[in-house]
Amino acid sequence: MIPAATQVLHRLGLGSVLDAFMDAQPLKHGIRWGSDWNWRDGDHASPRLKRDAFDAALTFAAEGAGARVVRHARMPEFDGADARTIVVRATGSATWARGKPDATIVEQLPETVALTARTAVGDGPRDASIIEAVPQGWWWWLPLSDGDVLCTLVADAEEVRKASPASVFASAVRASEGPARLLRAPAVAGRVATAWRRRSFAGWLVGDAASRLDPLSSQGIEKALASAEHVAAGVSRVFEHPEESDSVRAWLDRWDAGLFAAHARRTLAYYASEERFADAPFWTRRRAAYAEREAPTRTVEPTTRLRRAKDAIGVDDYRLDDDRLVPQKAWLGRGARTAVAQLSGIAVARWWELLADGRTVEEAVGVARMHPVFGTQSAAGVARQFAEMVRLGLVDAE
Ligand SMILES: Cc1cc2nc3c(=O)[nH]c(=O)nc-3n(C[C@H](O)[C@H](O)[C@H](O)COP(=O)(O)OP(=O)(O)OC[C@H]3O[C@@H](n4cnc5c(N)ncnc54)[C@H](O)[C@@H]3O)c2cc1C
């Protein structure tokens, strides 16, 4: 788990669950990406959770807080809800209804599989998780507290389909310069690990059910907790204001889409930074996805003329304040996933006012200098926010 996830749990008052089920000794983190090895230690070390016990403790905490828990039960298919019932699906990446899926994938990164071997640590390191890029994908060495290690190859699904899991796994063992080269055990488990985002026709989606991040991020647990926090606040808002059901769901969808997009951009940029295996299928496909997503940024010069984008639309938006949703008006630019209410703490409408019917960047900066609302903004800061508004489709640059 990444260190940031512990902050979410502390904020939710679940610090004691962490203390009980986290290994006393966090793992060092070694990365072989490009030609160098990098090590993260101290505050950047990864806390290691006893996952089954941790999940059970969270369920117990939910029960203590008033949730009715039905153990060892499989939720039946749910066709839809009446106006007074909200169905929230926290079912991970499983599909809900066989043969009649109620959720559809709306975007995804290149298809990925995780091939895992579990074996004794042997001569490999016990105190470090290690990520190592190889032509077939990347290795993830993860020692467990019981003396075993989970050694996972994250590989390209199409390459694995064309060859076979065993042959891709064996080639990657031969290519490793890290502890994976010591592996003698075959892969025993294969799991789809493609990053995607879904939309549901019936229920509300939480965590992996809404979107699954690429395993490289190691942020699935943190994201699932934050997602649960947002959805819980959304449900609570709709109980009090049933007429807002559609706008709350739309807000949650934008929240998840924005988070997914930010993760996808970071993950694909990191894949693109490994240049040693640029011709291998795993890396070629991810590099292509990076190029596809990375829209060329429009540079904004001092003499560029800017206007308010005519097709930016106003939406009913919310912000999370502690555990409650506070309604706010926000603006959604062309092609943008996230609606924006403010930039640098100043309402979008105020930024537009600086442009009147069209001004160059330097003219708008001059107006801002005389405007009390923009008093704390530097000239460079104002220009930067306009570049951001162009990127978000809120301002057109001529
Ligand atoms: C190879 C791999 C490695 C990963 N490593 C990390 C990591 O190091 N750190 C990290 O933060 N994240 C990691 N993740 C991601 C992380 O595990 C998930 O993002 C996280 O578990 C999502 O939590 P969730 O509660 O949404 O879903 P899940 O943890 O999948 O929980 C969903 C639960 O719902 C149950 N369920 C499904 N359908 C039904 C039904 N009909 N009725 C009743 N119950 C049902 C399932 O059995 C399951 O218990 C990894 C993922 C993969 C694939």
PDBQT file of the ligand as one rigid body, heavy atoms in Angstrom, charges set to zero:
ROOT
HETATM    1  C1  LIG A 401      -2.118  -7.941  -9.242  1.00  0.00    +0.000 C 
HETATM    2  C2  LIG A 401      -2.687  -6.815  -8.428  1.00  0.00    +0.000 A 
HETATM    3  C3  LIG A 401      -1.939  -6.244  -7.404  1.00  0.00    +0.000 A 
HETATM    4  C4  LIG A 401      -2.442  -5.178  -6.642  1.00  0.00    +0.000 A 
HETATM    5  N1  LIG A 401      -1.671  -4.613  -5.659  1.00  0.00    +0.000 NA
HETATM    6  C5  LIG A 401      -2.104  -3.524  -4.993  1.00  0.00    +0.000 A 
HETATM    7  C6  LIG A 401      -1.280  -2.882  -4.025  1.00  0.00    +0.000 A 
HETATM    8  O1  LIG A 401      -0.135  -3.269  -3.770  1.00  0.00    +0.000 OA
HETATM    9  N2  LIG A 401      -1.782  -1.788  -3.364  1.00  0.00    +0.000 N 
HETATM   10  C7  LIG A 401      -3.035  -1.315  -3.624  1.00  0.00    +0.000 A 
HETATM   11  O2  LIG A 401      -3.443  -0.307  -3.024  1.00  0.00    +0.000 OA
HETATM   12  N3  LIG A 401      -3.834  -1.916  -4.517  1.00  0.00    +0.000 NA
HETATM   13  C8  LIG A 401      -3.403  -3.018  -5.209  1.00  0.00    +0.000 A 
HETATM   14  N4  LIG A 401      -4.219  -3.628  -6.126  1.00  0.00    +0.000 N 
HETATM   15  C9  LIG A 401      -5.587  -3.114  -6.322  1.00  0.00    +0.000 C 
HETATM   16  C10 LIG A 401      -6.495  -3.378  -5.094  1.00  0.00    +0.000 C 
HETATM   17  O3  LIG A 401      -6.444  -4.735  -4.704  1.00  0.00    +0.000 OA
HETATM   18  C11 LIG A 401      -7.923  -2.985  -5.462  1.00  0.00    +0.000 C 
HETATM   19  O4  LIG A 401      -7.927  -1.735  -6.104  1.00  0.00    +0.000 OA
HETATM   20  C12 LIG A 401      -8.815  -2.890  -4.220  1.00  0.00    +0.000 C 
HETATM   21  O5  LIG A 401      -8.857  -4.152  -3.564  1.00  0.00    +0.000 OA
HETATM   22  C13 LIG A 401     -10.229  -2.463  -4.622  1.00  0.00    +0.000 C 
HETATM   23  O6  LIG A 401     -11.086  -2.587  -3.516  1.00  0.00    +0.000 OA
HETATM   24  P1  LIG A 401     -12.650  -2.841  -3.737  1.00  0.00    +0.000 P 
HETATM   25  O7  LIG A 401     -13.217  -2.917  -2.367  1.00  0.00    +0.000 OA
HETATM   26  O8  LIG A 401     -13.196  -1.859  -4.695  1.00  0.00    +0.000 OA
HETATM   27  O9  LIG A 401     -12.748  -4.274  -4.463  1.00  0.00    +0.000 OA
HETATM   28  P2  LIG A 401     -12.315  -5.714  -3.916  1.00  0.00    +0.000 P 
HETATM   29  O10 LIG A 401     -11.171  -5.618  -2.961  1.00  0.00    +0.000 OA
HETATM   30  O11 LIG A 401     -12.142  -6.553  -5.151  1.00  0.00    +0.000 OA
HETATM   31  O12 LIG A 401     -13.574  -6.201  -3.079  1.00  0.00    +0.000 OA
HETATM   32  C14 LIG A 401     -14.818  -6.547  -3.689  1.00  0.00    +0.000 C 
HETATM   33  C15 LIG A 401     -15.473  -7.656  -2.862  1.00  0.00    +0.000 C 
HETATM   34  O13 LIG A 401     -16.807  -7.857  -3.325  1.00  0.00    +0.000 OA
HETATM   35  C16 LIG A 401     -17.050  -9.269  -3.328  1.00  0.00    +0.000 C 
HETATM   36  N5  LIG A 401     -18.156  -9.541  -4.276  1.00  0.00    +0.000 N 
HETATM   37  C17 LIG A 401     -18.148  -9.461  -5.648  1.00  0.00    +0.000 A 
HETATM   38  N6  LIG A 401     -19.366  -9.774  -6.145  1.00  0.00    +0.000 NA
HETATM   39  C18 LIG A 401     -20.158 -10.040  -5.075  1.00  0.00    +0.000 A 
HETATM   40  C19 LIG A 401     -21.539 -10.419  -4.936  1.00  0.00    +0.000 A 
HETATM   41  N7  LIG A 401     -22.353 -10.580  -5.974  1.00  0.00    +0.000 N 
HETATM   42  N8  LIG A 401     -22.027 -10.609  -3.672  1.00  0.00    +0.000 NA
HETATM   43  C20 LIG A 401     -21.228 -10.445  -2.565  1.00  0.00    +0.000 A 
HETATM   44  N9  LIG A 401     -19.914 -10.077  -2.654  1.00  0.00    +0.000 NA
HETATM   45  C21 LIG A 401     -19.392  -9.875  -3.889  1.00  0.00    +0.000 A 
HETATM   46  C22 LIG A 401     -15.722  -9.871  -3.762  1.00  0.00    +0.000 C 
HETATM   47  O14 LIG A 401     -15.644 -11.222  -3.388  1.00  0.00    +0.000 OA
HETATM   48  C23 LIG A 401     -14.740  -8.987  -2.961  1.00  0.00    +0.000 C 
HETATM   49  O15 LIG A 401     -14.528  -9.465  -1.664  1.00  0.00    +0.000 OA
HETATM   50  C24 LIG A 401      -3.734  -4.692  -6.908  1.00  0.00    +0.000 A 
HETATM   51  C25 LIG A 401      -4.509  -5.279  -7.911  1.00  0.00    +0.000 A 
HETATM   52  C26 LIG A 401      -3.995  -6.317  -8.687  1.00  0.00    +0.000 A 
HETATM   53  C27 LIG A 401      -4.832  -6.911  -9.791  1.00  0.00    +0.000 C 
ENDROOT
TORSDOF 0
